[in-house]
Amino acid sequence: MKKLHLFVLCAVFLLAACLTGVLVSCQDGQTETSSATGTGTSTEPQGSAFATDTEPETEPVTAPGTDTETDTTPETDTETETETETEGIKLNIKADALNPLMTSLWSGDEVRNETVMFLDAGEAKSLLYRADCILSVTGYDGKRKYTEGVDYALQDGKIVALEGGALPTITSAKYYGADSTSLLMTKYNGKNVYTHWGEGRAMTDWQVNVTYTHSDGWEGYRQTCEIGQFAGLVDKLNRGEDVTFIFYGDSITNGASASFVYNYAPQQYSYPLLLTQALADLFGYNVHYVQTGLNGTSRIPNQDYTVENARGTITYINPAIGGWNTQQGLDNYDSHVKPFIEQYGCDLFVLAFGMNDAGGAPRTIAATQKKILNRVLEQSPAAGLLIVSTMVPNPDATNGWYGNQEKQQKSLQSLAEDMRARNASCAVACMTSVSKAVLEHKSFRDYSGNNINHPNDFFSRVYAQCLLETLIGYGNIR
C-alpha cells in the first residue's frame, strides 16, 4: 500500500510540476516574468523571488495549490554601498537592496507575511512571536485585506478568527474528514483519520498572511553564520567576478510548494531562487538562469534578472528532482550535475536531500552525500559546499511520513567537519533545527504547502533566510 501511495504521490507531483507560476509577497518587492523547464513550458505571469520543494522516499508526496500575492523587488534608488568586516572578510554590499521580505525573522521587531491556517471560527493561533500590534492580515495572494474587530482580533499576543468574520476557516469536520484517497493520516479524537492535504492551493487557500510587530526576542534555535567557510566565494562576489550556483536536491529544492513554481498568485519564488536573487541584489549582480533541459526540473524565470550597473553575473542551475532520495542523487550525478560543472564551473554547490530518506540510516545518508560532494570537488576543487538538513515533515502524520529526518542533521554536521578537515569549504544550514524551533510556536499546517512535507511561500523564505545567514550572516548586512 505504501508503494502505491508513493507511486500516486510521485504522479501527482509530476503533474503539479507542469504547473508554473509567479509569486509575489505582501506589500514589498517586485515581480518578474518566468517560464518552466524540464517536462514542459507554461505561460508566465509576473513573478516574485520566492519558492520551495518537498518529497519523502518511503512515504507519499506532493499536492496542488494556493493563492497569495505580494511585491518582492527591492528599491534601489536609495541604496547605499557599505563595507562590513567579519572574520577578516570585508563585504562590499548594497545593504538597502535586500528585499524586505528577506529580512531576518530572528531579529528586529516586525514580521511580514507570516502564515496561519484556521480550522474553525473562534480559534486562536500563536505566531512566532507574541504580537503587540497586527499591522495587516491578507489572503494568501495578498489581495484581500481583512479588518481587525470584524474578521480577526488580537488576544494575548495571538490572532483569533472571529465568529461571523470573513477569515477562511476550513472547519475541523472537513480537515479531519478527508476520504480514503488522502495521502495523509493523523490522530483525531483518539483515532487515525484521513486528513486534508494537497499541493498548489489546496492548503494555501485556507492560509492568511499576518504582518505584525513584537517586542519579545527569539529564544529558539539560531543558525550560525559560516562566512569563513565561503571566503573564496565572497571574495569573488566582492571583486565582481562571475560565479555559478548549483542547487541539487529533492522536491523542496526543486521548488515545491512555492506559488511561482505552481503558477498562481502571489508568484513567490522557491528558496534557491530567493537566495540567489538576494545575493545578486546585495552584491550588485545579474542572474543568468540556465534551462537544464532535464525532465522534472522546476520552472525558472523566462528572463534573466538584471540590476543597474551590474558588477558581474551569477549563473543559476537547478537540476533538483522531486521525489528523489540521496542515493538517487548520487546515481544520477553524471546526468544531472557533471555536465553543468563541466560547462559552467561551480562556486557554490547546495546539496539538499533527506526528506525522502525517512527510512534510511543517518550515517548511510551522510556517507552517500559525501560521495556526491567528493564528485563535485573532483570537478571543482575550490567550490563552496553548503549542505542543507531537511525540514521535518508533518509531526502529526501517522502513516509513515515522519521517519528519521530529524536524526540526519547530526551526521551531516559530522560530514561537514570531515570535509573541512580535508580543507574543503563546507558548512550545514540546519533547517531541521529551524523547523523544529518553529513547531514550538506554530502548527505544521500553518506553514506547509501540502500538509505533508513541503514548505509554503512563508517557509520558503525561512529556508532562504537560513541559507543567507549561513553564507554571509545577517549581522554583516548593514
Helices and strands as residue ranges (DSSP letters): H 2-17, E 32-33, E 46-47, E 81-86, E 89-94, G 95-97, G 100-102, E 110-117, E 124-125, E 131-139, E 152-155, E 158-161, H 172-175, E 185-188, E 191-194, H 201-204, E 207-214, G 227-230, H 231-239, E 243-249, H 251-254, H 259-262, H 271-283, E 285-289, E 312-317, H 326-331, H 333-336, H 338-344, E 348-352, H 362-379, E 384-389, G 405-407, H 408-421, E 425-430, H 431-439, H 444-447, H 457-471, G 474-476
